[in-house]
Amino acid sequence: MVKIRLKRIGKKKAPFYRIIVSDAARTTQSTALAEIGTYDPLKEPSEVKINEEEARKWLSNGAQPTETVAKLFKKAGITK
């Protein structure tokens, strides 16, 4: 099963995330199949950059987003 999830890359007390596509059986720190965007929750308002074409491709191929990523997709106008 393939998941679309967040991978934290920020330092302590300064979170910054990449939106990645990875195999669900592997850990969150393993290599990603693809990186499709970024999420910066510290900016006001939160900054989300998503490659919509890549996201739609992975969703159509059966990748399942986590709850948080699904909310970010909804905010960006990307739906299944």
ZAMAR-901590 format. One record per residue (C-alpha): x, y, z; chain; residue number from 1. Coordinates in Angstrom, 3 decimals, decimal comma. Example, Ala and Ser with C-alpha at 12.3 -4.5 7.8 and 13.67 -1.06 7.14 Angstrom:
# residues 2
REC        px        py        pz  c    k
REC    12,300    -4,500     7,800  A    1
REC    13,670    -1,060     7,140  A    2
This chain:
# residues 80
REC        px        py        pz  c    k
REC     0,000     0,000     0,000  A    1
REC     1,274     3,454    -0,910  A    2
REC     0,674     6,413     1,422  A    3
REC     0,953    10,164     0,964  A    4
REC     2,262    11,546     4,247  A    5
REC     4,261    14,319     5,889  A    6
REC     7,973    13,978     6,585  A    7
REC     9,326    16,384     9,190  A    8
REC    12,624    18,022     8,270  A    9
REC    12,597    21,106    10,522  A   10
REC    14,686    21,620    13,623  A   11
REC    13,476    21,572    17,190  A   12
REC    10,585    24,014    17,759  A   13
REC    10,676    24,992    14,064  A   14
REC     8,674    22,364    12,174  A   15
REC     8,822    22,182     8,388  A   16
REC     7,383    19,289     6,411  A   17
REC     7,718    17,687     3,004  A   18
REC     4,712    15,956     1,482  A   19
REC     6,023    12,607     0,266  A   20
REC     4,744     9,415    -1,321  A   21
REC     6,109     6,285     0,327  A   22
REC     5,450     2,607     0,917  A   23
REC     3,267     2,213     4,032  A   24
REC     5,299    -0,768     5,271  A   25
REC     8,451     1,341     5,633  A   26
REC     9,302     3,927     8,274  A   27
REC     8,670     7,637     7,827  A   28
REC    12,411     8,315     7,541  A   29
REC    12,979     5,841     4,691  A   30
REC    13,489     6,966     1,126  A   31
REC    10,394     8,362    -0,548  A   32
REC     9,002     7,267    -3,897  A   33
REC     8,305    10,930    -4,723  A   34
REC     8,259    14,352    -3,105  A   35
REC     5,177    16,285    -4,178  A   36
REC     5,171    19,374    -1,982  A   37
REC     6,011    21,253     1,216  A   38
REC     4,103    22,524     4,251  A   39
REC     5,276    25,333     6,546  A   40
REC     2,931    25,701     9,563  A   41
REC     4,892    28,564    11,152  A   42
REC     4,093    31,170     8,503  A   43
REC     0,949    33,204     8,941  A   44
REC    -1,151    31,925     7,201  A   45
REC     0,311    28,425     6,826  A   46
REC     2,139    27,972     3,533  A   47
REC     1,343    24,884     1,448  A   48
REC     2,998    24,206    -1,910  A   49
REC     1,795    21,122    -3,765  A   50
REC     2,574    19,892    -7,269  A   51
REC    -1,074    19,296    -8,220  A   52
REC    -0,282    17,222   -11,300  A   53
REC     1,887    14,785    -9,301  A   54
REC    -0,636    14,639    -6,441  A   55
REC    -3,528    13,808    -8,787  A   56
REC    -1,393    11,166   -10,537  A   57
REC    -0,583     9,399    -7,243  A   58
REC    -4,188     9,620    -6,030  A   59
REC    -5,458     8,110    -9,300  A   60
REC    -2,908     5,295    -8,929  A   61
REC    -4,394     4,379    -5,535  A   62
REC    -2,162     6,194    -3,016  A   63
REC    -3,970     6,929     0,258  A   64
REC    -3,332    10,311     1,957  A   65
REC    -3,126    10,530     5,744  A   66
REC    -5,734    12,657     7,556  A   67
REC    -3,485    15,709     7,723  A   68
REC    -2,454    15,480     4,077  A   69
REC    -6,093    15,021     3,054  A   70
REC    -6,932    18,289     4,843  A   71
REC    -4,047    20,046     3,083  A   72
REC    -5,243    18,684    -0,280  A   73
REC    -8,761    19,932     0,441  A   74
REC    -7,391    23,370     1,320  A   75
REC    -5,401    23,410    -1,948  A   76
REC    -8,422    22,257    -3,997  A   77
REC    -7,138    18,740    -4,754  A   78
REC    -9,692    15,994    -4,244  A   79
REC    -9,953    12,353    -5,190  A   80
